[in-house]
Amino acid sequence: MDILALITDLIKQLNSIVWGPLMLVLILGTGLMLMIGLKGMPIAKLGYGFKMLWAGRETKTQNGEGDIAPFNALMTSLSATIGTGNIAGVATAIFLGGPGALFWMWMTALVGMATKYAEAVLAVHFRETDENGNKVGGPMYYIKNGLGKRFAWLGTTFAIFGALAGFGIGNTIQANSVADVLSSSFGVPPLLTGLVIAVLVAMVLIGGIKRIAHVAGRLVPFMAIAYVLAGIVILGLHVDKIPAAFELIFIHAFTPIAATGGFAGAAVWAAIRFGVARGVFSNEAGLGSAPIAHAAATTNSPVRQGTIAMIGTFIDTLIICSITGLVIIVSGAWTSGETGATLSSVAFESALPGLGGYVVTFGLSLFAFTTILGWSIYGEKCVEYLFGVRSITPFRILWIIAVPIGAVSNLSFIWLVADTLNALMALPNLIALILLSPVVFKLTREYFANN
């Protein structure tokens, strides 16, 4: 057995443990506990969240300290979450778990809104100012400042896994997916794709979080709206197949599905496991990544930023992932035997010949590019927490070098590593959310009693 095969086998064993029943119960259970403790507020106040988002478009109109506008904080967060998970991740979940996996993605997102809200509230409430005068926050800071010295090791653990996970979920996977789709669609060499992305990323990274937030604030709304509109057009053309698609989703969320066409069949456990895992991979609720961006928002209210943060999960999974999943099912492409971004591309192209494939190709390219930018912030802040501000420049150099390496690497191995690191990163964050939930409930009660 060669070294790569041995490493792959070891990571598979670790993956099956960290993504076992306990983790799925912990993710869904934490979200459900927070949703109940908040008395359904994230769902009831969804409209309020959109109102706060619209009001938070400019930094200069905000009260409080911070480096970027509340709107751009969400766009930075969305730039990291709207990526291959919305196109390749949904397709992989359906390929491995069947149409029922989409139902479990929805369930993950619904309770994930409460999780994302709590993460942002704690991130703003316990944030600090670094040596460069920038606001920094996230799980490592709310663990350190909220739980005290006894739990300091937990914050360090999160920062280590967060820094490592970034190179998987937020860098190499994104570059690999773009290289793969451009190679299959246009014959562009993967290395060339990787080098071009690396240069573009380098140009933006020079400006730090303010430049990234500015770019995200322009690109994210454009790309998300364009992708959703294309999906709606396809669903409109196949409106007669939508009821049958929902029937497939709901039936196979709770019953096994037999092999059909190129689909190998799947048990209910597979639908739950891959639906939840890919749901978390896509919207990142519970991972602890998004609050790092929200901690930099110019605001004097943790709760107000929390209501903006929870919208990210709603947009990412309940809108964008749903569009991808429904197109894959109504087009019939889910039985083609394809997986990943290729399955999404086949689905869009068969449903919208001559144009659908391009929608996926350019959508994935833009999504992945902004994800690399957004995750660079997360990795950078984790490394800064561990080694101080002097580590920022070396980190950025490594981040840029990793892009072309990811573009030419083995996709299945990278997905496996990223999936495993996601779980390891989520564990300390979920523990902190449970222990600090009384703080979230108290701040929420006080805010809405006065607003």
Stockholm file with secondary structure:
# STOCKHOLM 1.0

chainA/1-451         MDILALITDLIKQLNSIVWGPLMLVLILGTGLMLMIGLKGMPIAKLGYGFKMLWAGRETKTQNGEGDIAPFNALMTSLSATIGTGNIAGVATAIFLGGPGALFWMWMTALVGMATKYAEAVLAVHFRETDENGNKVGGPMYYIKNGLGKRFAWLGTTFAIFGALAGFGIGNTIQANSVADVLSSSFGVPPLLTGLVIAVLVAMVLIGGIKRIAHVAGRLVPFMAIAYVLAGIVILGLHVDKIPAAFELIFIHAFTPIAATGGFAGAAVWAAIRFGVARGVFSNEAGLGSAPIAHAAATTNSPVRQGTIAMIGTFIDTLIICSITGLVIIVSGAWTSGETGATLSSVAFESALPGLGGYVVTFGLSLFAFTTILGWSIYGEKCVEYLFGVRSITPFRILWIIAVPIGAVSNLSFIWLVADTLNALMALPNLIALILLSPVVFKLTREYFANN
#=GR chainA/1-451 SS CCHHHHHHHHHHHHHHHHTSHHHHHHHHHHHHHHHHHTTTHHHHTHHHHHHHHHHTSCGGGCCSBCSBCHHHHHHHHHHHHSSHIIIIIHHHHHHHHCTHHHHHHHHHHHHHHHHHHHHHHHHHHTCEECTTSCEECSHHHHHHHHHCGGGHHHHHHHHHHHHHHHHIIIIIHHHHHHHHHHHHHHCCCHHHHHHHHHHHHHHHHTTHHHHHHHHHHHHHHHHHHHHHHHHHHHHHHTGGGHHHHHHHHHHTTTSCBCCBTTBCCBCHHHHHHHHHHHHHHHHCTTTSCHHHHHTTBCBSCHHHHHHHHHHHHIIIIIIIIHHHHHHHHHTTGGGSSCCHHHHHHHHHHHHSTTTHHHHHHHHHHHHHHHHHHHHHHHHHHHHHHHHCGGGHHHHHHHHHHHHHHHHTSCHHHHHHHHHHHHHHHHHHHHHHHHHHHHHHHHHHHHHHHHC
#=GC SS_cons         CCHHHHHHHHHHHHHHHHTSHHHHHHHHHHHHHHHHHTTTHHHHTHHHHHHHHHHTSCGGGCCSBCSBCHHHHHHHHHHHHSSHIIIIIHHHHHHHHCTHHHHHHHHHHHHHHHHHHHHHHHHHHTCEECTTSCEECSHHHHHHHHHCGGGHHHHHHHHHHHHHHHHIIIIIHHHHHHHHHHHHHHCCCHHHHHHHHHHHHHHHHTTHHHHHHHHHHHHHHHHHHHHHHHHHHHHHHTGGGHHHHHHHHHHTTTSCBCCBTTBCCBCHHHHHHHHHHHHHHHHCTTTSCHHHHHTTBCBSCHHHHHHHHHHHHIIIIIIIIHHHHHHHHHTTGGGSSCCHHHHHHHHHHHHSTTTHHHHHHHHHHHHHHHHHHHHHHHHHHHHHHHHCGGGHHHHHHHHHHHHHHHHTSCHHHHHHHHHHHHHHHHHHHHHHHHHHHHHHHHHHHHHHHHC
//
